[in-house]
Amino acid sequence: MQNAIDAIEMRAEILFKKDLSFVPKIKVEVTEDETCYIVRITDNGIGMDEYIIRNYLAVAGKSYYRSCDFQKEGLKMDPISRFGIGVLSCFMTADYIEIETFKDPNTTKSQNHLKVTIPSKENYFKINRNTETFNIGTTFKVFVIKNKLPDIKGTSSKIDFNITEYLKKTAGFVKYPIFINEKGVESLINNPNVIGQSNTNSFKIDYKFPIEKAIFPQNKVTVEEYFVEKRFYLKSDLKLETFDGCLTYLLPKSESVDIISDGHSWPISEAKVVDYNSKIEKNKRVKWTENWVSFSRYSFYEDKNIIPERSYSVFMDGILIQEITPPQIKINTIDETKWNKYYRRSMSENFVSPQLIVNIPKPTGMKIDLARTNIETIEKWDNAIWIAFCDYLRNNIVKDILIKRPKDKLLSLSKLLTFYKLTEEIIIENLLANSKYPLTFIADNGSIRYQDCDPSTEEYIKLAPYEFGYEFYKLLESEYIDYVNYEGKLDLWRGDAVINFDNVSYFENLPVSLINLGTLTKAFIKRNYFIDTIEFITSPLGEKFPLVQEVQKRRPNDKPLKLEINEIPVICLDTIDSYSCTNLNSLLNEHFHSFPILVRFPSPYESKMFYGFRFLNLNTKLIKCFVKICMGIIVAKEENSLSKEIIGQLFDMINEIRFVKSFYSDSAQIKISDFNFKMNEIFQEALKHRIIDNDLCVKSEITIDDFVENSVAFDKKLKSFNVNFSLKKHLKGSNEWGKRIV
């Protein structure tokens, strides 16, 4: 097929120079007998003479369109055919090929109608002159042996031989119409940009969002009621002149429409529709197929003979690249080495994937495999699409979002994650670059105020206790949803702090865009602020059940974003500043499990070691000793100063300590004696392998008094404790709370 297109382009340019009209055509005719299918492909291109047949067609790996002979033609065209293996590839399923060709008299002195027979790939080409009348161009007649067709995976049945359906999928962006006659049925394949259809059997790619493919049939009515497709044409809307195709989203018809996860699993593939303005009494559900969760979800099939139904189709020069790396809504120009650690959790897999149908230009510097099924490149082939798409969003959609009041702005930005499937990184780094971000503050009496935050001027922010994340979400729900009221202990709050979403996991019964609101806010704060110190505040249970409020400080522009391992040996934990401490904490979390936050405890708890297992007090000797050991193990691993076995054992011992492994054991009872035994084991091994000096090592004699009061639940009888925070217990309290304890 590629050779046919090249031949047509060559003839078209020659005749154009001679002011002769030319109508390009490719015809495919399929017939069959008892043993084989006969596929006849005819083009009205330039045709071939005997010289081309002998020197190029009959020589494997030698393409006429990449030869010096072709260059002498002086034509300004970039041929598709590259490898010179087109004829030989037919023998994968064929044992016999016939070629008839007649070269355009405008390009050659020879005017012979030639017939070439190739009985098998092992035999010579036989070239005969034919006296019969033959149009300019070439006809390939390939005899496809039925018994050579591959089996359907897992069966002994042969695949269905259907050239029409195959070409519909693989030749989507055809340069010239393809006329097909198969089993008596005539069809026409056109370029998607051709206006109108000539008959009922005409086909061209449809950019319409394929509800029938993506959505379960029982949910089609709901989708049509609440959602509408939105098309972004790559050439006209995104200004990608060398691309063709369309990006089609399914978006809510109204700004008040959202979804709630209803699938009890991640990623989401089933949701209920919710309207913020009016309650939907009847359960309106939308469920989409697994192939439409995201571009990369189940993108490849083991059976290479099956072209899967998926949310993207990528063509190059009009031909489907079946096994190409899936697209990913991501911008490579964003400095991942600088900011990536602040965007670890993306909530983009929470609605049906958009459809991307694209014809990409012949990639400069990229290699395409011989089967034309994949391209080999370091650079993402789709990067230009997402850069252009974000430019479009910034100039046409986000600019209108940014002039909204902070409350509405925040929800609209969150919906870019939900329905446009953007990442927090793209929104914050690309769409909101140098723009203010709306933060949600919990103020006196549980009221919410929304305030635009400019990190360049706002040096400090305070984060409310993260343990109340679910309550904060329920309050937010009442803020945005007209028919939801909040009743809870936030009414007794007496303070002013930014809502802390750090401890909020995915909640099935909350609107997804409100969940994404928290995810986006958390990413913005982590991107721009770090923990400078903490404050202890009262809880609904009173002063004896203190909570922690984080004081976050603006990240300095003149300091590194991460701590290098070679800097560890010179760190002095006695004098380390809060920013360096934050970077140290990030490094520890990269190498160990759920490492607690290192910080200095203020009065009246400056002598305590632990607040639950969430915070460690760096003012205390035991904690400094433990952290020093952890730092030493990381350095030893990097420098290979100890055997891999010893390093592995030390890492295992650290990770088994409950406050490092707290995520897995929050509700487990921990005996204080066992806790001290394991700590002392670590200290002894560290001394043995000279991870820490003897004068810096202390004996672990932790008691319940080393914990901030009531940050753990202590069982006096068993002399054990657990760190499982009981929100239910705190919600039974009746005290005003949020006041700083001094």
N, C-alpha and C positions, 0 to 999 in steps of 0.2 A: 504493500500500500504506500509506503514511503517513497519507493522508487517511482510509482505512478504520479504522485504529487510533484516530485522533482521534475519528471519528464514534462508534465503539463505546464509547470512554471517556466521551464526553459523554452518551450514552444510559444507560450504566451508572450514572453519578452521579445523573442525574435520577431514574431508577427506584429507586435506593437511597434517595433522599430520600422517595420515595412508598411505601417498603416493598414494592416489587414485585420479584420474582425476575427474574434476567436471566442467560442463558447466552451469552457472546460467541462469535461465530463469523466466520471468514473462509473463503470457499470460492473455489477457483480451478478452472476447467474449461477444458481445451484441446481444441479440435477443429480439423480442417483440411479444405480443399477443394483444388482444383488450383492456385489462385493465392495463397492466403493461409492463415495460421493464425488461428483465432478464439480469443482469450483472454477468458474471462468471469470477472470478479472480483466476488464478492458479499459484502457485509457486512450484519450486522443491527444497524448503528449507528443514529444519529439520523435519517438520511435528509435530503432537501433539499426545500424548497418553491420556488415560482417566484421569490420575492424573492431567495433565496440564489443561485439559478442565474443570474439576470440581473445581479446586482450583484457577484458574486464569481467563480463558476465561469467565466463568460463574459468576465471581465476579466483580462488577463494581468498577473501580478505582484501580484495582490490576493488575499490569503488571508483567508477567513472567520474562521479561528481566530486571526487577529491583528487582528481588527477591533473597533470599538466595539460592533457588534451582538452579537458573541460575548461581550464583557465584560459586557453587560447580563444575560446568562444567570446571572451570579453563581456560576459553577462553579469549584471549586478544582482545576484541572487545567492541566498545562503541555503544550500541543499540540506534536506533532512537526512537522506541516506548517507551513512558514514562508513560502514564496516565491510561492505561487499559480501555479506553472508546471506542475503535475502533468499536467494534461490536454494542454497544448501539447507537452510532452516526448514524448508518445505518437506524435506525427506524425513523429518521426525515422524510424520504420519503418512507420507506419500511414497509410492514406489515408481511413479511415472509422472513426467511433466512435459507438456507441450507448450511452445512459445511461438506465436506468430507476430511479426513486426514489420512495419514499413516506415522508413525514416522520411521525415519531411523533406521534399525536394528543395526547399529553400535553404537547407543546411548541408546538402551533400550532392555530389555529382552522380552517385550511385542511386538508382531508382528500383531497387530489387525488393520484392516481397519475399521475406525469408521465413522459413519454418524450422524451428529448432526442436529436436526431441531429445529428452534425457531419460533413458530407460531406468537408471538408478544412479545413486551418488557415486558408485564405483566405476561406472562406464563413462565413455567419452560423450561429449556433446555431438550431435549429428545435425549439420546445417544443410538445408536444402532450399533451393529457389523455387518459388511457387508462382505459377502464371495466373492464378485466380486473382480477381480484383479484391483489394484489401484497403481499408481506410488507413489514413496516417495514424500511427500510434502502436500500441503493443497489447497483445492479449496473452495472459498466462492461463493455462488450463492445468489445474492441479488435481490429480486423482488421489483422493484421500481414502486409504484403505480402512474399511469399517472395523476390522479386527485389531487395527493398530491404535484405535482411539483408547484413551485411558479409561479405567473403571471409575465409577462413582465411589468415593471413599467408603470402605466398609462393606461394599457389595461386589457382585460379579457383573453387574450391569454396566454397559458403556454409557459415557456421558451423552447427553442429548446434543446432537449436531445441529446447531441453529446459528447460522452465520448472521442472520438479520439481528437477532437479539445480542449477539456478541459485538457486532459493529455499533449497535446503538450505545453500548456501554464504553467501548474502547475508542471509538472515533467520534467523540462528542463535538470537538471544535474543528470540524472538517473545513478545509480551505475551499473545497469544491463539493458540490452535491454528489452523493453516491446513490446510484439507482440500483436497486436489488430486485432480482426475480428468484424467489426460492420456493420450490414446491408449488409453483403456480401462483404465488402471492407476490404482488409487486409492492415495493416499499421505496421510500425516499428518505435519506438522511441529510439534514441540512445543518448549517451553522446556527447556533442559538440566536445570533443577531439578525438572521433573515426574518423579515416581517411577514407574518401570515403563513398558512399551510396550503399546499396546492391540492391535497386530497386527504382522505381519512387515513391513509396508510403512510402519511408523511410523519417524520419524527425529527424533533430537535430538542436539545436539553431544555428543561423547564426549570426556571429559577424559583418557582413557587415553593414555599415551605411544604415538604411532603408529609402532611399530617397522617396519611394512610400508612406510611412507612415507619414514622417515628412514634406515633401515639397509638395506644390500644384502641380498638374500634369502639368499645363501649364508652370511651371518654371523648370521642370526637365532638359531640354536641357541646360539651362543657368548654372545650378549647375554642370552638367557634363563637361561643357566647362571651367569653372573657378575654380572649387573646386575639391578636392580629399580627400578621407577618409584616416585617420591615426589611426592605431590601437595600443593600449598599452595593452599587455597581462599582467594580474595581476601576474601570477606565474613566467613567464620567464623575462618580461621586468621590472616589478616593484619589483621583488624578494619577493613577498608575498607567501611563501611556503604553508601556510594553506588556502589560498584563491584560487579561480578559476574564470575564466571569462575574460572579456575584456572591456576596455574603448575605445570607437570609436568616434573620432572627424571628423567633416567636416571642412577642412582647405583650404585656398587659394593655388592654384597651384604655384603661383608666389608671390614673396615678394612685387611686385608693385600693387597687387590686394587688394582692400579695399571695403567697403560698405558705402552707404549713406542712412540714414533712409528715408523711403518713405511711412510710415504708418500713419503719423500725430498723433501718440499716443505713450505712454510709458506704458509697455515695448515695444521694437521694435519687430514686427513680419513680417515686410515687408521692403525690402531694394533694392536699386539700386546698381549694381556693378560698380565700378570705377577702372580704371587702371591709376596709376600715370605716367606711361611712354607714353601712347598713349590714346587719347580721344576715348571713345566708343560712336560712333554716334547713334547707335540704343539703345533704352532703354532696358537694360538687368536687369530684376527684379527677385528677389527671395522672395518668401513668404512662411512662415512655419506655421504649425497649432499651435493652442494655447497650446496644450499639450506639444509642443516642444520648448516653450519659455524658460523654465527652468525646473529643476527636480521637483520643488515643485508646479509648475503651474497646477491647476486642477488635482491633483494627485489622488483624491479619488472620487468615484462615490457613490451616495446615494443608488443605487441599488446594493446590495452586491453580486448579482448573476452575475453581469457583471464585467469581468476583463478588465479594461481600457487599451487602447493603449497609452502607455506613454513612456518617454525616458529612463526609468530604469526598470529593473526586478531584484528582489533580492530573491535568493533561500537560504535555509539553509538545509544542508544535502540533497540537490537535489530537495527539495520541495519548491514551490513558497510561500513566505511570502507576501501575497497580500496587507495587510494594514500596512506594515512597514512604519515607519517615513521616508519621502523622504530624499535621500542623499543631502548634501549641500557642495559645494566646499569651505571648510573652514578647518583650522587647529587649533585644540583645544589647542595645546601646546603653541601657541602664547599668551602672557599675555594680555588678553582682558581688565582686570581691569586697566592695565597700559597705553595701547595705543589705546583702542577702540574708544575713542572720536575723534581721528584724522582721522578715516576712516568711516565717517558717510554716505558717498554717494558712493555706488558701481555702476559701469557701466557695470556689468557683463551680464545684460539681454539685450544684443544688437545683438546677433546672435543666430542661432539655437543651441539648447542644444546638448551636446554630448550624445551618447547612453552608458549607463552602464548596463552591464549584469554580475551579480556576484553571485557566490555561496560562502556564508560566512561560516566559521567554526562554530561549535556548541559553542555559546558564554559562556565563563567562567563567572560565577557570574550573568548571565543574565537570566531572566525568559521569557519563551515563553507561550503565552496563550493557552488554551485548544484547540481552533479551529486551532491552528498553523497558524494564520494570522498576528500576530504581536509579537514583543519582547518588553519587558519592561526593560529599562536600562537608567541610568543617562548618561553614556558615549555614545557618538555617535558611532553607529556600523560601520560607514564608515570612521572614523577618520584615521585609519591605511592606507586606500587607498590613501587619499590625502597627507598624510605625505610621503608615498612611491612615489607617482606621482611627488610631488615637488622635491624630491631627484633625481628622474630620469631627470626631466627638468633641474635642476641645473647642473647635471653632463654631460648631453648630448646636451642640447639646449642653456641654459643660458650662459654656459662657452664660447660658440662661439659668443653670443651676446656681452659679456663684452669686447671682444677684438676689436670690431668695433669702428670706429670713433664716437665721441659723438652724432652727428646728426643721424646717422643710428642706433646707440644703442638705442636712445630715442624712435624712431619709433618702433623698434622691441620689446622693452619692452611694449609699448602701445598696440601692437597687441596681447600680451599675455592676456590683458583684453578683447579685442574684440573677438578673436576667440578661445582662450583656456578658456575663461570665468573665469579667475582668478580674485581675488580681489586685490585692491591696497595694502591691509594689507599683503597678502601673498607675493606679489612681493617685497615690501620694507622690511618686517621683516624676510622673509624666503629666498627668492631667491637672494636678494641684501644685505644680512647681511654683514656689514663691507666692502661693496663695494661703490665706488664712483657713484654718480648719475649725469647724464648730464642735466644741466640747460640751458635754452634758454635766452640769453641776448639781449635786444634791445639797439643797439649802435648808434653812430652818423649817421645821414642820413637814419635812418630806417633800417640799416643792422642788420642781426641777427648773433650772434656768439654763438657757443655751447661750453660749458666748463664743464668738470667734476668737481663736487662739493664734497668735503670731509668735512662733518660737524665737524670732529675732529680738523680740521685746519682752516676752513673758519668760522671766528667768526661772521662776519656781511655780510648780503646781503641786497640790496635795491630792492624793488618791484615797478615797474612802475605803474602809475595810473590804478586802476582796471576798471574805466569807459570805457577804450578803449579796453576792452577784445575782442570784436568782430573784431576790426581792427587788433589786434594781431593775431587772428586766420586766417584772410584773408591773412596776410603777411606770416604766417606759411604755408598756403595752397600753396602759390606761391613758397615757399622754397622746398616743397616736390613734387609738381605736375608740371611736365615739361611744360605743355601747359597753365598754369595759371600765369598771371602777376598781380602784385599789383600796384594799383594807389591810393594813399591816403595821408593823412597828416602825416603819420609816416616818410615820406621822410624829413620832417622838424624837426624831433626829434633831440635834441642836449643833449645827456646824455648817461648814461650807467647804466642799471638796468635790473633785472630779470623780464621777462614778468609775469604779474600778472593775473592768471586765476580765481581769487576768485569770480568774478562777472559773470562768464560765465555759462549760462544754456545750455540746449541741443539745438543745432541748426540743423535743418533738412537738410540744404543744404550743410553741411560740412561732410567730411569723418569721420566716427565714430572713427577710430584710432587716428585722430588728436584731436578729442574731448577727447578721453581717455588719450592722451598725456597731456592735460591740467589737467585732473582729477588726474592723477598719480603724476604730478609735484606738484599740490596743496597739495596732501596728504604728499608728501615727505617734503615740506616746513613746514607744520603744525606739522609734526612729530618731526622735528629737530630744528625749530626756533620759536621765539615769537616776537611780536611787542615791540621794545624797545622805539622807538620814531617815529615821523613823520617829514617830510620836506615839505614845501610848494614850488611848482615849477610853472613855467609859463605854460600856455596852448596856443593852436593855436590862441586864442582870446587875448592873451597878459597877462600882469602881473595882470590886474584887474579881471581876471577870473582864480584864482589860482586852481591848482590841488594838490592832496596829494600823496606823495611818501612815502611808509612805509620803515622804517629802521628796519630790523629784525636781532635779535641777537641769537646766538647759545644757545640752552637750556642747563642749567647747569645740570650736572649729580648728584650733591650733594644736590639738592633741590627737594621737593615734586612736583609731576605733577598736583596736584589739591589742592584746598583750602577746608579744612573741615569746616563744619558749626560752630563747637565749637571754631574756630579761629576768627570768624567774630567780636565778641565784642572787641577784643584787636587790631583790625586794625585801624591805624591812617592814614586817607586819606591825611593828610598834608605831611607825610614822606614816604608813601608807595612807594616801588621801582617798576620798570617797570615789572619785572617778577611776583611779587605778584599781581600787577595790572592786568596782563593778566589772572592769575588764578581767580581773583575776577570777571573779565569779563565773564569767562567761567561759573562760578557759577550763575551769574545773568542771563545768557542766558539759563541755565537749568531750571530756575524758571519763567522767563517771556518770552514774545514773542521775537521779533527781537531787542534785546538790543544793543544800539550803542557801539562802541569801546571807552573805557576809555583811555585817553592819555593826556599828558601835551602838550599844543600848544607852539611851539617855536615862536620867533620874526619873523615877526612883528605882529603876531596875538595872542600874549600871553594873552590878556585881553578878547578875544572872547570866547563865551560859546559853539557854535556849528559850525561844518563844515557840512552843510546840516543836515541830521539826521544820518550820518554815524559815526561821531566822536563827543565825548563830552570832553570838556576841564576840567580836574580834578583840574586845578589851580583856578577855580572860585568858590565862596562861594555857589552860587545857585546849581550848579551841585553836589558839595560835599554834600550839604543838601539832595538833591534828592536821591543820591546813598546811603547815610546813612539810609534814610527811607527804601529804598528797602532792604538793608541788615537787618534792624530791623524786617521787615515783614517776611523774610525768617527764622530768629531766632525764632520769635514768633510762627510760624507754627511748627517748629521743637520741641519747648519746650511746645507747647500747652498752652501758657500763655494767649492766648485770645480765645474766642469762634470760632468755625469753621465758623459761619456766618460772624463775623467781619473780620476774616482772608480772607475769600472769597471775601468780598466786597472790601477790600484793594487791593487784587490782581487784581480784575476787574478794579479798578480805575487806577492802574499803567498801566495795559495793554491797556487801552483806550487812554493813552497819545500818541500823534501821533508819537513821535520819538521812542517809544517802539513798536508801532504797524505800523511802517513806511512801512513795506513790503506790507501792504494792502492799504496804502493811499498815496503813493508817488505822485500821480498826483492830489490829492484832494486839494482844496483851504482851507487854515486854517486861520481863523481870529485870530489875535494876542490877542484880548480881550478874546476870548474863550479859547485860549491856556493858558493864565495867570489865568483865572478863574478855570480851571481844576487843574492846578498846585497848586494853593492856597487851593483848596478843599482837595487835598491830604495832604498838609502840616498841615491843621487844624485837619484832622482826625488822623494824626500821633501824633500830640500834645495831642489830646483828649485821645488817648489810650496809651500815654507815649512810643511811638515808638522812639521818638526823644526828647531831652531836649529843653526847650524854648530858651536857649542861643545859640543853634546851628541852630535854624530854622530861615529862612529869608523869606521875602515876595517876591513873584514872580512878577517882573516888566520887563519882557522880551520885548525888542524892536527889530526891524530889525537890529539895530546896534550890537546886540549880536551874529549875524551870521557872519562868514567870508564872505567878500563881494562876491556877485554873486554865493554863494553856494546854495542859494534859489532864487526863482523868486518872487519878491515883487510887489504887486499891490497897489500903493499909494492911489488910489481912494477908494478901498474896505478895505484898511488896512489889507490885508491878503497876504498869500504867499503859494507856494508849493515847494516841494523839488525834483521834477521830473527832473533829469539830462538830458539835451538834447544833445546827441552825435551829432545829425544832425547839430545843431547850431555850435558846436565847430569845426566840420569838414569844416565849411565855412570860418574859420579863416585862415590867411595866414602868421602868425608869426612863426618864429622859436620857438620851445618850449622845455621844459624839464630842463630848467636852474633853479637852486635854487633861491628862493626869500629871501633876507636877509634884 
